[in-house]
Amino acid sequence: MSEMYLFVDRVTNGIATLLPMDGWEGEVSVRVNLLPDGAREGTWLRATLDIDAGKRDEAVSDIDSLMDELGDAP
């Protein structure tokens, strides 16, 4: 599990731009409705990153099912 801090830099047209801190680089854009209640420009957020193996397995299963439906034809 990895933890990171994000700073809410700005909000424009319902999209929040988050700046990762603590050695992470880049920026993250998310819809404002996905932020915790009360978050606004100038807010610090803490995020935890975990691997969700079940979600990956589900996606692989969905892709396999779709490939079966499509068959071998190009």
TIVO-2410 file (N, C-alpha, C; in nm, 3 decimals):
# residues 74
REC num residu      c1      c2      c3 atome chaine
REC   1      M   0.085  -0.117   0.000     N      A
REC   1      M   0.000   0.000   0.000    CA      A
REC   1      M   0.090   0.123   0.000     C      A
REC   2      S   0.052   0.220  -0.079     N      A
REC   2      S   0.127   0.344  -0.089    CA      A
REC   2      S   0.034   0.461  -0.060     C      A
REC   3      E   0.086   0.557   0.013     N      A
REC   3      E   0.005   0.674   0.048    CA      A
REC   3      E   0.067   0.798  -0.015     C      A
REC   4      M  -0.018   0.889  -0.058     N      A
REC   4      M   0.031   1.014  -0.117    CA      A
REC   4      M  -0.059   1.129  -0.075     C      A
REC   5      Y  -0.004   1.247  -0.081     N      A
REC   5      Y  -0.081   1.368  -0.052    CA      A
REC   5      Y  -0.102   1.444  -0.182     C      A
REC   6      L  -0.221   1.501  -0.195     N      A
REC   6      L  -0.259   1.578  -0.311    CA      A
REC   6      L  -0.308   1.715  -0.265     C      A
REC   7      F  -0.272   1.817  -0.338     N      A
REC   7      F  -0.314   1.953  -0.307    CA      A
REC   7      F  -0.415   1.995  -0.413     C      A
REC   8      V  -0.532   2.043  -0.372     N      A
REC   8      V  -0.633   2.090  -0.468    CA      A
REC   8      V  -0.588   2.229  -0.514     C      A
REC   9      D  -0.532   2.234  -0.633     N      A
REC   9      D  -0.474   2.358  -0.686    CA      A
REC   9      D  -0.581   2.453  -0.739     C      A
REC  10      R  -0.672   2.398  -0.818     N      A
REC  10      R  -0.775   2.484  -0.878    CA      A
REC  10      R  -0.896   2.400  -0.917     C      A
REC  11      V  -1.007   2.469  -0.932     N      A
REC  11      V  -1.132   2.407  -0.978    CA      A
REC  11      V  -1.185   2.493  -1.091     C      A
REC  12      T  -1.206   2.432  -1.206     N      A
REC  12      T  -1.255   2.502  -1.324    CA      A
REC  12      T  -1.362   2.418  -1.391     C      A
REC  13      N  -1.479   2.476  -1.409     N      A
REC  13      N  -1.588   2.407  -1.480    CA      A
REC  13      N  -1.616   2.267  -1.423     C      A
REC  14      G  -1.615   2.255  -1.291     N      A
REC  14      G  -1.647   2.128  -1.227    CA      A
REC  14      G  -1.534   2.027  -1.225     C      A
REC  15      I  -1.415   2.066  -1.270     N      A
REC  15      I  -1.299   1.977  -1.271    CA      A
REC  15      I  -1.194   2.032  -1.174     C      A
REC  16      A  -1.151   1.948  -1.080     N      A
REC  16      A  -1.047   1.987  -0.985    CA      A
REC  16      A  -0.912   1.938  -1.036     C      A
REC  17      T  -0.812   2.024  -1.028     N      A
REC  17      T  -0.676   1.986  -1.062    CA      A
REC  17      T  -0.600   1.964  -0.932     C      A
REC  18      L  -0.552   1.842  -0.914     N      A
REC  18      L  -0.481   1.802  -0.793    CA      A
REC  18      L  -0.333   1.790  -0.824     C      A
REC  19      L  -0.252   1.846  -0.737     N      A
REC  19      L  -0.107   1.837  -0.753    CA      A
REC  19      L  -0.052   1.738  -0.651     C      A
REC  20      P   0.008   1.628  -0.697     N      A
REC  20      P   0.067   1.532  -0.606    CA      A
REC  20      P   0.189   1.592  -0.535     C      A
REC  21      M   0.207   1.556  -0.410     N      A
REC  21      M   0.320   1.604  -0.332    CA      A
REC  21      M   0.406   1.485  -0.290     C      A
REC  22      D   0.506   1.508  -0.210     N      A
REC  22      D   0.592   1.403  -0.154    CA      A
REC  22      D   0.666   1.322  -0.261     C      A
REC  23      G   0.719   1.390  -0.362     N      A
REC  23      G   0.800   1.321  -0.462    CA      A
REC  23      G   0.725   1.270  -0.583     C      A
REC  24      W   0.592   1.272  -0.580     N      A
REC  24      W   0.514   1.233  -0.697    CA      A
REC  24      W   0.514   1.351  -0.793     C      A
REC  25      E   0.500   1.327  -0.921     N      A
REC  25      E   0.502   1.434  -1.019    CA      A
REC  25      E   0.377   1.432  -1.105     C      A
REC  26      G   0.353   1.543  -1.173     N      A
REC  26      G   0.241   1.555  -1.264    CA      A
REC  26      G   0.123   1.621  -1.196     C      A
REC  27      E   0.007   1.602  -1.255     N      A
REC  27      E  -0.116   1.652  -1.196    CA      A
REC  27      E  -0.229   1.556  -1.230     C      A
REC  28      V  -0.335   1.562  -1.150     N      A
REC  28      V  -0.448   1.472  -1.167    CA      A
REC  28      V  -0.573   1.558  -1.179     C      A
REC  29      S  -0.655   1.530  -1.279     N      A
REC  29      S  -0.782   1.601  -1.297    CA      A
REC  29      S  -0.896   1.507  -1.262     C      A
REC  30      V  -0.986   1.553  -1.174     N      A
REC  30      V  -1.102   1.473  -1.136    CA      A
REC  30      V  -1.225   1.562  -1.128     C      A
REC  31      R  -1.341   1.501  -1.148     N      A
REC  31      R  -1.466   1.576  -1.132    CA      A
REC  31      R  -1.481   1.613  -0.985     C      A
REC  32      V  -1.527   1.731  -0.958     N      A
REC  32      V  -1.541   1.782  -0.822    CA      A
REC  32      V  -1.629   1.691  -0.737     C      A
REC  33      N  -1.731   1.631  -0.797     N      A
REC  33      N  -1.821   1.546  -0.718    CA      A
REC  33      N  -1.752   1.420  -0.665     C      A
REC  34      L  -1.632   1.390  -0.711     N      A
REC  34      L  -1.558   1.275  -0.660    CA      A
REC  34      L  -1.472   1.310  -0.539     C      A
REC  35      L  -1.458   1.439  -0.510     N      A
REC  35      L  -1.379   1.483  -0.395    CA      A
REC  35      L  -1.460   1.468  -0.267     C      A
REC  36      P  -1.391   1.457  -0.153     N      A
REC  36      P  -1.463   1.451  -0.025    CA      A
REC  36      P  -1.541   1.581  -0.001     C      A
REC  37      D  -1.651   1.570   0.074     N      A
REC  37      D  -1.729   1.689   0.108    CA      A
REC  37      D  -1.639   1.792   0.175     C      A
REC  38      G  -1.655   1.916   0.133     N      A
REC  38      G  -1.579   2.026   0.191    CA      A
REC  38      G  -1.447   2.055   0.122     C      A
REC  39      A  -1.403   1.968   0.033     N      A
REC  39      A  -1.278   1.992  -0.038    CA      A
REC  39      A  -1.297   2.106  -0.138     C      A
REC  40      R  -1.199   2.196  -0.143     N      A
REC  40      R  -1.201   2.309  -0.236    CA      A
REC  40      R  -1.058   2.352  -0.261     C      A
REC  41      E  -1.039   2.453  -0.343     N      A
REC  41      E  -0.904   2.502  -0.371    CA      A
REC  41      E  -0.830   2.528  -0.239     C      A
REC  42      G  -0.707   2.481  -0.231     N      A
REC  42      G  -0.627   2.499  -0.111    CA      A
REC  42      G  -0.635   2.384  -0.011     C      A
REC  43      T  -0.720   2.285  -0.040     N      A
REC  43      T  -0.736   2.170   0.050    CA      A
REC  43      T  -0.627   2.066   0.022     C      A
REC  44      W  -0.577   2.005   0.130     N      A
REC  44      W  -0.484   1.891   0.119    CA      A
REC  44      W  -0.564   1.763   0.134     C      A
REC  45      L  -0.538   1.667   0.045     N      A
REC  45      L  -0.604   1.537   0.050    CA      A
REC  45      L  -0.500   1.428   0.070     C      A
REC  46      R  -0.538   1.322   0.139     N      A
REC  46      R  -0.452   1.205   0.154    CA      A
REC  46      R  -0.517   1.090   0.076     C      A
REC  47      A  -0.440   1.028  -0.010     N      A
REC  47      A  -0.491   0.918  -0.092    CA      A
REC  47      A  -0.407   0.792  -0.065     C      A
REC  48      T  -0.473   0.679  -0.063     N      A
REC  48      T  -0.405   0.551  -0.046    CA      A
REC  48      T  -0.422   0.471  -0.174     C      A
REC  49      L  -0.312   0.418  -0.224     N      A
REC  49      L  -0.313   0.339  -0.347    CA      A
REC  49      L  -0.294   0.193  -0.311     C      A
REC  50      D  -0.389   0.110  -0.350     N      A
REC  50      D  -0.385  -0.034  -0.326    CA      A
REC  50      D  -0.409  -0.108  -0.456     C      A
REC  51      I  -0.356  -0.226  -0.465     N      A
REC  51      I  -0.385  -0.313  -0.579    CA      A
REC  51      I  -0.517  -0.385  -0.552     C      A
REC  52      D  -0.604  -0.384  -0.651     N      A
REC  52      D  -0.732  -0.455  -0.641    CA      A
REC  52      D  -0.730  -0.570  -0.741     C      A
REC  53      A  -0.676  -0.683  -0.698     N      A
REC  53      A  -0.662  -0.800  -0.785    CA      A
REC  53      A  -0.798  -0.849  -0.834     C      A
REC  54      G  -0.900  -0.839  -0.750     N      A
REC  54      G  -1.033  -0.884  -0.790    CA      A
REC  54      G  -1.086  -0.805  -0.908     C      A
REC  55      K  -1.061  -0.674  -0.908     N      A
REC  55      K  -1.106  -0.589  -1.019    CA      A
REC  55      K  -1.033  -0.628  -1.148     C      A
REC  56      R  -0.902  -0.658  -1.137     N      A
REC  56      R  -0.825  -0.699  -1.253    CA      A
REC  56      R  -0.879  -0.830  -1.308     C      A
REC  57      D  -0.904  -0.926  -1.220     N      A
REC  57      D  -0.956  -1.056  -1.262    CA      A
REC  57      D  -1.091  -1.040  -1.330     C      A
REC  58      E  -1.174  -0.951  -1.278     N      A
REC  58      E  -1.305  -0.924  -1.338    CA      A
REC  58      E  -1.289  -0.868  -1.480     C      A
REC  59      A  -1.195  -0.776  -1.497     N      A
REC  59      A  -1.172  -0.717  -1.629    CA      A
REC  59      A  -1.121  -0.822  -1.728     C      A
REC  60      V  -1.030  -0.907  -1.684     N      A
REC  60      V  -0.977  -1.014  -1.770    CA      A
REC  60      V  -1.090  -1.106  -1.812     C      A
REC  61      S  -1.178  -1.141  -1.719     N      A
REC  61      S  -1.291  -1.228  -1.749    CA      A
REC  61      S  -1.385  -1.162  -1.851     C      A
REC  62      D  -1.411  -1.032  -1.833     N      A
REC  62      D  -1.497  -0.959  -1.928    CA      A
REC  62      D  -1.436  -0.958  -2.068     C      A
REC  63      I  -1.305  -0.936  -2.075     N      A
REC  63      I  -1.237  -0.933  -2.205    CA      A
REC  63      I  -1.239  -1.071  -2.269     C      A
REC  64      D  -1.214  -1.174  -2.190     N      A
REC  64      D  -1.218  -1.311  -2.243    CA      A
REC  64      D  -1.357  -1.343  -2.298     C      A
REC  65      S  -1.461  -1.302  -2.227     N      A
REC  65      S  -1.598  -1.327  -2.273    CA      A
REC  65      S  -1.625  -1.254  -2.404     C      A
REC  66      L  -1.580  -1.131  -2.414     N      A
REC  66      L  -1.598  -1.054  -2.536    CA      A
REC  66      L  -1.523  -1.117  -2.653     C      A
REC  67      M  -1.401  -1.162  -2.627     N      A
REC  67      M  -1.323  -1.227  -2.733    CA      A
REC  67      M  -1.392  -1.355  -2.780     C      A
REC  68      D  -1.452  -1.430  -2.687     N      A
REC  68      D  -1.524  -1.551  -2.723    CA      A
REC  68      D  -1.644  -1.517  -2.813     C      A
REC  69      E  -1.714  -1.408  -2.780     N      A
REC  69      E  -1.829  -1.365  -2.860    CA      A
REC  69      E  -1.786  -1.324  -3.000     C      A
REC  70      L  -1.671  -1.261  -3.010     N      A
REC  70      L  -1.624  -1.214  -3.141    CA      A
REC  70      L  -1.571  -1.326  -3.226     C      A
REC  71      G  -1.522  -1.432  -3.165     N      A
REC  71      G  -1.467  -1.545  -3.239    CA      A
REC  71      G  -1.328  -1.513  -3.291     C      A
REC  72      D  -1.280  -1.599  -3.380     N      A
REC  72      D  -1.144  -1.587  -3.433    CA      A
REC  72      D  -1.136  -1.500  -3.556     C      A
REC  73      A  -1.249  -1.456  -3.611     N      A
REC  73      A  -1.247  -1.379  -3.735    CA      A
REC  73      A  -1.187  -1.241  -3.711     C      A
REC  74      P  -1.103  -1.194  -3.804     N      A
REC  74      P  -1.044  -1.059  -3.789    CA      A
REC  74      P  -1.147  -0.949  -3.803     C      A
***
